[in-house]
Amino acid sequence: MSASTRAGEAWDTIAPAFSAPEPFAGKLGDFRSPLLFTDGTEVKTPEDWQRRREEIRQQWQELMGPWPEVITEPEVEILKSERREDFTQHTVRFLWTPNEKTTGYLLVPDGEGRHPAVLTVYYEPETAIGLGKENRDFAYQLTKRGFVTLSIGTKEASEAKTYSLYWPSIEDAKVQPLSMLAYAAANAYHVLASRPEVDPSRVGVTGHSFGGKWAMFASCLYDKFACAVWSDPGIVFDTRPSVNYWEPWYLGWHPKPWRERGIPTAANPARGLYPRLLAEGRDLHELHALMAPRPFLISGGSEDTPARWPALNHAVAVNRLLGFENRVAMHNRPDHGPTTESNAVIYDFFTHFLEPGKAR
């Protein structure tokens, strides 16, 4: 099968996901349009959007804390290499913050030329390579489809129940932890981009749940990612227990002792940046808009139902201003966990937009 045939068949699978169902088609909800500057001036041209885009990006970076310098020339240690079926699995170690290394897995399929790649992020790196819970083996499945993949995760922090990354320390974090995870993903992008087997212009990112939040912030804040899939992260602020951006390992960092885990209440209020974001009327649709015109897919479950489309329609509007259609998609399943069907849409999304059959 030719690369064009594979991409065409993939489009047939994913095409319905780019249309909002009734009654959400065209609805914008109560979200402030990202096509308005802070002073209320309307964005009318693509040139206006570039200025507005930078305004959004700078405001969020100032709110969350500035990143350290991205490590664009990484030093990667290969600790172990082994054959698995029709690909090679490398255990690698590299700096994902200026002072902390992580260990992950680089999976390289057989074949000549430069291939597209996908970064996978989760609580630990083993699940995505097929050594964890069913239907979360994104790296393994994508590698079998011709992608180079890199699987990383916050294994030590997850075991310690601090989950995230804290810069320069957990006692005195200057960057909101979820933004710091995005920074780590930016460094991981350069690990992939530096590989001779990888086409740097065709690198995507994906993750589920915690990893979905991580992949969303990574792709929105670092535009070298060509496309992204976010699996049921909670794409806007909400008080559902799993859409918990208020927690101190996401956007609510504060000095320990940390607040009791759970939905904010009068007795157990949110702290740190999160309540300020709500007070200022901000929501994550502003970050979604930063993806334009790069395509993204929400693989939605219990946390991201079709009712999220009013937020997504704002990103659709930005893409239309720029002259692009079919850049914002959502596929839905009933439950939080990925399924064989929902994963097939994820893999076809990456196949269509990154074209693994075209080694360059």
N, C-alpha and C positions, 0 to 999 in steps of 0.2 A: 504493500500500500504506500502510495506517495505521501510526502509531507502535506501537500495541498489537500489531498483526499482526507487525511486524518484530521486536519484543521477544519475542513468543511463539515465532516461528520460531527466533530466536537461542537461546532456552532449550532447544529440542529438540536443538540441536547440542551445547550445553555440559553438559546435565544429567548424562550419564554420568561426567563428570570429577569430580563431587562425591562419588563413592563409591569407597572404597578397595577394590582387588581382593583376592581371596584370594591368598596367606595373610596379608595385612597388615591386613585389616579388624579394628578394635578393638585392635590391638597397639600398645603404648606404648614398647617398647624399653627401653633403659637410661637414658633421659632423666629427669632429675628433674622432677616435675610442676610446672608454673607455678602450679598451684592449691594450692601449699604456700608459706606465708610463709617468710622466711629462718629464723625460729625453729622451723619445723616445724609451726606451726598450720595447719589445713586451711581453705581457702576454701570456704565453704558457701552464701553468698548473693551476689547481684549487688553488694550494698553492700560485702561483703568483697572482691569482685574489684576494685572501684575502688581500694581501699586497696592491694591487692596489685599492681595494675597500676602505680600510682604508685611503689611500692617497686622494681619491676623497672626502670621507666624511669629513676628516679633513680640506681640502682646502675650501670646501663650508661652513663649520661651522666657519672657520676663516674669510672668506669673509662676511658672514651674521651676525657674532657676536655669541659668545658662549652662550648657554642656561644656565639659572639658573638650579640648581639641580632638576631633575624630582621628583615629589611628589609620591613616590611609596607606601605610606601607608596613603591614603586619609581619611579625616574625612568627612563623607557625612551626611548631614542633610536631613531627609525626611520631607518635609513641608506639604504634603498632599498625600493621597492615595485614589484611586477610581477604581471601576470596570468598564471596558469597554469591552463589549462583552465577549470574552473568554481570557482576559488578565487583568492584574492589571497595572494601570498607577500611578507611583509615581512622584510627583514633588520634585526634589532634588536640593540641593545647596552644592557647594564644591569649594575649591580653585583651580582655573585653572592657576593662576600665584601665585608667592609667597605672593602677597599682594592683590589679587583681587578674589572675588568669582563670580561664575556664577550660574544661575538657569536654569535647564533643565528638561527633562522628561525621566524617566526610565520606559520602558515598558517590563513587564515580562509575557510571556505566561504561561498558565496553563500547568502542567506536572511535573513529578518528574525528578530528576537527573540534571546534569550539561549540559547546552545548549550552542551552539555557540552564538556569539553576534556580533552586528554591531554598530559602532559609526556613527551617521549621523551629518553633519555639514552644516550650512547655515547662511543666514543673521539673522535669529532668529530661536528659537527651535520649534515654533508652527507648521510651515509648514510641517515638516517631520512627525508629528504625526497626520496629516490629517486635520489641521485647517488653511490651506492656499491654495495656487494655485494648481490647478489640476495637477496630475501626478508628484508631488514633495513630495508625502507622503511616502517616503522611509521607515521610521521607522515603521509606522503603517502597511504597507504591509509586511514588513519582520517579524514583530511580529506575524501577522496572519499566517505566514509560519513556525513559531516555533523558531524564533530567539529572544533572549533578545536584546533590542535596547536602546541606549542612544542618545537623540537628544539634541544638543547644538547649540548655535548661538550667534553672536555678536549683540544682539538686541539694547542695548543702543548706541553702537558705530555706528550702521547702522542708527539709528534715528538722531545721531549727524553728519552723513555723514563723519565720520572718519573711519568707517568700521572695523578696525582691532584692534590688541593689541600692546601696546607700552611699552617697558621695558627699564629702570625703569619708564619712563614718556614719554608722547607725545612730550614734549619739548626737550628731550635729550635721544632718543632711542639708545640703545647700540646693539640691535638685530633687524635685518630687520623684519618688521611687519609680513610678511608671514611666516618667520621662527618661530616667536613667536606664531603664530596660530598653527603651527605644535607642538610646545612645549605644548600648552594648550591641544591639542589632545592627546599627550603622557600622560598627567596627567589624561585625561578622560579615556584613556585605563585602567589605574589602578583603576579607579572607577568601571568600568565593571569587571575587573579581580578580584576585591576584593569581588564580590557578590557570595554567595553560589550557585546561580543558573547558574553561568557562568563557562565554561571551558576556562581558560586563554590562552590556546594554539589555540583556534579557535575564534579569534576576528578580524573582518574586519572593514574597514572604507570606507565611501562613501559620496559624495556630488555633487551638480550640480553647474556649472558656478563658481561663487565665492567659493562656497563650493567644487567644483571640484579641484580648485587650492589648497585649504586648505587640502583636502583629499590626493592629490598627494604629497604635501610636508610632510604631517604627515606620510604617509606610507613609503615614501622613506627615511626619516630621522630617523624613529623610527621603528626598525625591529621587535618589538613584535607584530605589526599588521601582521596577517597571510596572508592577501590578501587585495585587494583594488579595488574599481571601481571609476573612475574619469569621471564625466559626463560633456563633452564638455568644459573643462577649458581653452583650448589652451595649448597643451602639449609641445610646443617649443616656443621660442621667435618669435614674429611676429609683424607687425605693423597694424594688424586688430584692430579696436577700442576696441573689447572685450578681446583681448589677451594683456591686458594692464599691464604687469608686471612692467612697468616704473613708475606707480603711487606710491605716497608716502606711501600708505597703503599696498603695496606689497613689491617690492624690490628697490624702489626709494625714501626711506625716506630721508628727509632733513629738517632742521629747518624751521619753519613757518616764513613768509608766504609761503604757498605751491604754486608750479607752477600751472598755469591754467590747469584744467583737459583736457585731449585729447591727440591725437597722437603727439609725439615730433616733433618739427619743429625748424628751425634755430632761430626763434623768441621766441619759447617756448620749449627750449631743455629739455631732460631728465636730472635728477640730481641724486645725491646719488650713490648707488652701481650699479644700472642698466647699465649706460653707461660703467662702468669699466668692467662688465661682457662681454659686447659686444666687447670691445676693446681687451680683453684677449681671444676671440674666444670661450667662454664658451656657452653652451646651456643646456637645461633641460634634454637632453638624458643622460647626465652624472648621473643625479639623478635617472632616470628610471633604470639605470644599477644597482643601489643599491638595487633594489627590488629582484634581482635574488638570489635564485630560487623561491621566493614567487610569486604567480600568480597575474596578474592585468589585468583589462579590461578597455579600453576607450570606453565609451558610447558616440560616436562622433555625433555631429550635424554640424551646419554651421561653427563652429570654428575648429573642428577636423575632417577633411574629410579623405578619403583613402590616399590622398597625404601626410599624416603624416607618412606613413609606413616606409620611409627611416630612420627616427629617431628611430622608434620602432625596426627596424631590428638590431640595435646595441644591444638592450637588448636581442633580440633573440640569437644573437651571443654569448653573455655572458652566457646565459642559456645553450647553446649547449656545450660550454667549460666545464661547470659544469655537463654535462650529462643529461640535462632536455629539454624536448620538451613541447609544449602546455602550456606555462607560460605567453605569451604575446598575448593579444587579442584586437580586435577593432570591434565594431558593429556600423553601421552608419545609420543616419536618415537625412532628408534634412534640418531640421530647428534646431535652438538652443534648443528649449524647449523639454523636455522628452515627449515621447509618450507611449501609452499602450504597443505597441510592443517593444520599446527599454527598457522599464522597465521590461518586462517579461524576457529579456535576462539578465538584472542585477540580478534579483531575482534567476534565474536559475544558474547564475555564483556562487553566494554565496551558493546556495543549493548544487551544485556539490563539491565545495572546502571546505565548512564548515560543511556539512551534518547535518542539523537540526533534522533529524529523529533519530540520534544516540545520545541520552542523555547518558552522561557518569558519 
